[in-house]
Protein backbone atom coordinates (compact mmCIF):
# COMPACT_ATOMS: atom_id res chain seq x y z
CA UNK A 1 0.00 0.00 0.00
CA UNK A 2 2.80 2.43 0.82
CA UNK A 3 4.20 2.19 -2.71
CA UNK A 4 0.71 2.70 -4.09
CA UNK A 5 0.32 5.86 -2.04
CA UNK A 6 3.68 7.06 -3.32
CA UNK A 7 2.51 6.35 -6.85
CA UNK A 8 -0.59 8.46 -6.21
CA UNK A 9 1.56 11.37 -5.06
CA UNK A 10 3.86 11.03 -8.07
CA UNK A 11 0.98 10.90 -10.55
CA UNK A 12 -0.93 13.76 -8.91
CA UNK A 13 2.18 15.96 -8.83
CA UNK A 14 2.80 15.42 -12.53
CA UNK A 15 -0.49 17.13 -13.25
CA UNK A 16 -2.56 14.10 -14.10
CA UNK A 17 -6.22 14.52 -13.29
CA UNK A 18 -6.72 11.09 -11.80
CA UNK A 19 -4.01 9.40 -9.76
CA UNK A 20 -3.51 5.70 -10.35
CA UNK A 21 -5.13 3.17 -8.05
CA UNK A 22 -3.10 2.39 -4.93
CA UNK A 23 -2.08 -1.04 -6.16
CA UNK A 24 -1.64 -0.21 -9.85
CA UNK A 25 2.13 0.18 -9.64
CA UNK A 26 3.78 -2.92 -8.21
CA UNK A 27 6.36 -2.45 -5.48
CA UNK A 28 9.16 -3.89 -7.61
CA UNK A 29 8.73 -1.03 -10.09
CA UNK A 30 8.90 1.61 -7.37
CA UNK A 31 12.20 0.27 -5.99
CA UNK A 32 14.02 2.06 -8.79
CA UNK A 33 12.72 5.45 -7.71
CA UNK A 34 15.59 7.32 -6.09
CA UNK A 35 15.48 10.22 -3.67
CA UNK A 36 16.52 12.76 -6.31
CA UNK A 37 13.41 11.87 -8.34
CA UNK A 38 11.20 12.42 -5.31
CA UNK A 39 12.96 15.50 -3.97
CA UNK A 40 10.63 17.93 -5.68
CA UNK A 41 7.53 15.82 -5.12
CA UNK A 42 6.92 16.49 -1.44
CA UNK A 43 6.57 20.04 -0.22
CA UNK A 44 7.79 20.99 3.25
CA UNK A 45 4.16 20.94 4.40
CA UNK A 46 3.52 17.47 2.97
CA UNK A 47 6.68 16.03 4.46
CA UNK A 48 5.94 17.74 7.80
CA UNK A 49 2.50 16.13 7.86
CA UNK A 50 3.94 12.71 7.05
CA UNK A 51 6.52 12.94 9.85
CA UNK A 52 4.05 14.33 12.36
CA UNK A 53 1.33 11.81 11.64
CA UNK A 54 3.55 8.75 11.26
CA UNK A 55 5.65 9.25 14.41
CA UNK A 56 3.47 11.58 16.49
CA UNK A 57 6.12 14.25 16.96
CA UNK A 58 5.42 17.96 17.37
CA UNK A 59 4.66 19.97 14.29
CA UNK A 60 7.61 22.26 15.07
CA UNK A 61 10.09 19.35 15.16
CA UNK A 62 8.59 17.76 12.04
CA UNK A 63 8.78 21.07 10.17
CA UNK A 64 12.42 21.63 11.12
CA UNK A 65 13.35 18.13 9.91
CA UNK A 66 11.46 18.69 6.64
CA UNK A 67 12.97 22.16 6.10
CA UNK A 68 16.51 20.91 6.69
CA UNK A 69 15.94 18.02 4.27
CA UNK A 70 14.51 20.40 1.67
CA UNK A 71 17.48 22.76 1.97
CA UNK A 72 19.89 19.83 1.63
CA UNK A 73 18.02 18.68 -1.49
CA UNK A 74 18.22 22.21 -2.91
CA UNK A 75 21.97 22.27 -2.28
CA UNK A 76 22.23 18.96 -4.14
CA UNK A 77 20.14 20.33 -7.03
CA UNK A 78 22.40 23.42 -7.15
CA UNK A 79 25.38 21.04 -7.28
CA UNK A 80 26.87 22.48 -4.09
CA UNK A 81 26.97 19.00 -2.56
CA UNK A 82 26.97 15.52 -4.06
CA UNK A 83 24.60 13.71 -1.72
CA UNK A 84 21.17 14.34 -0.30
CA UNK A 85 18.76 12.93 2.25
CA UNK A 86 15.69 10.92 1.40
CA UNK A 87 12.29 10.83 3.01
CA UNK A 88 13.41 7.54 4.52
CA UNK A 89 16.08 9.43 6.50
CA UNK A 90 13.58 12.06 7.60
CA UNK A 91 11.26 9.29 8.81
CA UNK A 92 14.10 7.69 10.74
CA UNK A 93 14.91 11.06 12.29
CA UNK A 94 11.27 11.53 13.34
CA UNK A 95 11.25 8.02 14.80
CA UNK A 96 14.28 8.81 16.95
CA UNK A 97 12.62 12.01 18.21
CA UNK A 98 9.53 9.94 19.00
CA UNK A 99 11.72 7.51 20.96
CA UNK A 100 13.13 10.29 23.15
CA UNK A 101 16.20 11.55 21.29
CA UNK A 102 16.80 15.29 21.28
CA UNK A 103 16.04 16.82 17.87
CA UNK A 104 19.64 17.89 17.23
CA UNK A 105 20.99 14.45 18.11
CA UNK A 106 18.44 12.70 15.88
CA UNK A 107 19.20 14.99 12.93
CA UNK A 108 22.95 14.53 13.31
CA UNK A 109 22.64 10.73 13.60
CA UNK A 110 20.37 10.45 10.56
CA UNK A 111 21.71 13.09 8.18
CA UNK A 112 25.42 13.64 8.78
CA UNK A 113 26.67 10.12 7.94
CA UNK A 114 25.43 10.69 4.37
CA UNK A 115 28.02 13.39 3.69
CA UNK A 116 31.75 13.51 3.07
CA UNK A 117 33.88 15.55 5.47
CA UNK A 118 36.11 18.33 4.21
CA UNK A 119 39.89 18.12 4.08
CA UNK A 120 40.15 18.96 7.75
CA UNK A 121 37.81 18.39 10.67
CA UNK A 122 36.84 22.08 10.84
CA UNK A 123 36.48 22.54 7.07
CA UNK A 124 33.17 24.33 6.52
CA UNK A 125 33.48 24.33 2.74
CA UNK A 126 33.20 20.55 2.41
CA UNK A 127 29.91 18.75 2.04
CA UNK A 128 29.67 17.91 5.73
CA UNK A 129 30.47 21.48 6.75
CA UNK A 130 27.76 22.88 4.48
CA UNK A 131 25.17 20.47 5.83
CA UNK A 132 26.19 21.23 9.41
CA UNK A 133 25.66 24.95 8.73
CA UNK A 134 22.17 24.26 7.31
CA UNK A 135 21.30 22.25 10.41
CA UNK A 136 22.78 24.84 12.78
CA UNK A 137 20.71 27.62 11.18
CA UNK A 138 17.43 25.85 11.88
CA UNK A 139 18.38 24.65 15.36
CA UNK A 140 19.57 28.14 16.32
CA UNK A 141 16.24 29.66 15.25
CA UNK A 142 14.42 26.96 17.25
CA UNK A 143 16.32 27.83 20.45
CA UNK A 144 15.54 31.54 19.99
CA UNK A 145 11.80 30.88 19.62
C-alpha positions as CSV (number, residue, x, y, z in Angstrom):
1,X,0.0,0.0,0.0
2,X,2.8,2.4,0.8
3,X,4.2,2.2,-2.7
4,X,0.7,2.7,-4.1
5,X,0.3,5.9,-2.0
6,X,3.7,7.1,-3.3
7,X,2.5,6.3,-6.8
8,X,-0.6,8.5,-6.2
9,X,1.6,11.4,-5.1
10,X,3.9,11.0,-8.1
11,X,1.0,10.9,-10.5
12,X,-0.9,13.8,-8.9
13,X,2.2,16.0,-8.8
14,X,2.8,15.4,-12.5
15,X,-0.5,17.1,-13.2
16,X,-2.6,14.1,-14.1
17,X,-6.2,14.5,-13.3
18,X,-6.7,11.1,-11.8
19,X,-4.0,9.4,-9.8
20,X,-3.5,5.7,-10.4
21,X,-5.1,3.2,-8.1
22,X,-3.1,2.4,-4.9
23,X,-2.1,-1.0,-6.2
24,X,-1.6,-0.2,-9.8
25,X,2.1,0.2,-9.6
26,X,3.8,-2.9,-8.2
27,X,6.4,-2.5,-5.5
28,X,9.2,-3.9,-7.6
29,X,8.7,-1.0,-10.1
30,X,8.9,1.6,-7.4
31,X,12.2,0.3,-6.0
32,X,14.0,2.1,-8.8
33,X,12.7,5.4,-7.7
34,X,15.6,7.3,-6.1
35,X,15.5,10.2,-3.7
36,X,16.5,12.8,-6.3
37,X,13.4,11.9,-8.3
38,X,11.2,12.4,-5.3
39,X,13.0,15.5,-4.0
40,X,10.6,17.9,-5.7
41,X,7.5,15.8,-5.1
42,X,6.9,16.5,-1.4
43,X,6.6,20.0,-0.2
44,X,7.8,21.0,3.2
45,X,4.2,20.9,4.4
46,X,3.5,17.5,3.0
47,X,6.7,16.0,4.5
48,X,5.9,17.7,7.8
49,X,2.5,16.1,7.9
50,X,3.9,12.7,7.1
51,X,6.5,12.9,9.8
52,X,4.1,14.3,12.4
53,X,1.3,11.8,11.6
54,X,3.6,8.8,11.3
55,X,5.6,9.2,14.4
56,X,3.5,11.6,16.5
57,X,6.1,14.3,17.0
58,X,5.4,18.0,17.4
59,X,4.7,20.0,14.3
60,X,7.6,22.3,15.1
61,X,10.1,19.4,15.2
62,X,8.6,17.8,12.0
63,X,8.8,21.1,10.2
64,X,12.4,21.6,11.1
65,X,13.4,18.1,9.9
66,X,11.5,18.7,6.6
67,X,13.0,22.2,6.1
68,X,16.5,20.9,6.7
69,X,15.9,18.0,4.3
70,X,14.5,20.4,1.7
71,X,17.5,22.8,2.0
72,X,19.9,19.8,1.6
73,X,18.0,18.7,-1.5
74,X,18.2,22.2,-2.9
75,X,22.0,22.3,-2.3
76,X,22.2,19.0,-4.1
77,X,20.1,20.3,-7.0
78,X,22.4,23.4,-7.1
79,X,25.4,21.0,-7.3
80,X,26.9,22.5,-4.1
81,X,27.0,19.0,-2.6
82,X,27.0,15.5,-4.1
83,X,24.6,13.7,-1.7
84,X,21.2,14.3,-0.3
85,X,18.8,12.9,2.2
86,X,15.7,10.9,1.4
87,X,12.3,10.8,3.0
88,X,13.4,7.5,4.5
89,X,16.1,9.4,6.5
90,X,13.6,12.1,7.6
91,X,11.3,9.3,8.8
92,X,14.1,7.7,10.7
93,X,14.9,11.1,12.3
94,X,11.3,11.5,13.3
95,X,11.3,8.0,14.8
96,X,14.3,8.8,16.9
97,X,12.6,12.0,18.2
98,X,9.5,9.9,19.0
99,X,11.7,7.5,21.0
100,X,13.1,10.3,23.1
101,X,16.2,11.5,21.3
102,X,16.8,15.3,21.3
103,X,16.0,16.8,17.9
104,X,19.6,17.9,17.2
105,X,21.0,14.4,18.1
106,X,18.4,12.7,15.9
107,X,19.2,15.0,12.9
108,X,22.9,14.5,13.3
109,X,22.6,10.7,13.6
110,X,20.4,10.4,10.6
111,X,21.7,13.1,8.2
112,X,25.4,13.6,8.8
113,X,26.7,10.1,7.9
114,X,25.4,10.7,4.4
115,X,28.0,13.4,3.7
116,X,31.8,13.5,3.1
117,X,33.9,15.5,5.5
118,X,36.1,18.3,4.2
119,X,39.9,18.1,4.1
120,X,40.1,19.0,7.8
121,X,37.8,18.4,10.7
122,X,36.8,22.1,10.8
123,X,36.5,22.5,7.1
124,X,33.2,24.3,6.5
125,X,33.5,24.3,2.7
126,X,33.2,20.5,2.4
127,X,29.9,18.7,2.0
128,X,29.7,17.9,5.7
129,X,30.5,21.5,6.7
130,X,27.8,22.9,4.5
131,X,25.2,20.5,5.8
132,X,26.2,21.2,9.4
133,X,25.7,24.9,8.7
134,X,22.2,24.3,7.3
135,X,21.3,22.2,10.4
136,X,22.8,24.8,12.8
137,X,20.7,27.6,11.2
138,X,17.4,25.8,11.9
139,X,18.4,24.7,15.4
140,X,19.6,28.1,16.3
141,X,16.2,29.7,15.2
142,X,14.4,27.0,17.2
143,X,16.3,27.8,20.4
144,X,15.5,31.5,20.0
145,X,11.8,30.9,19.6
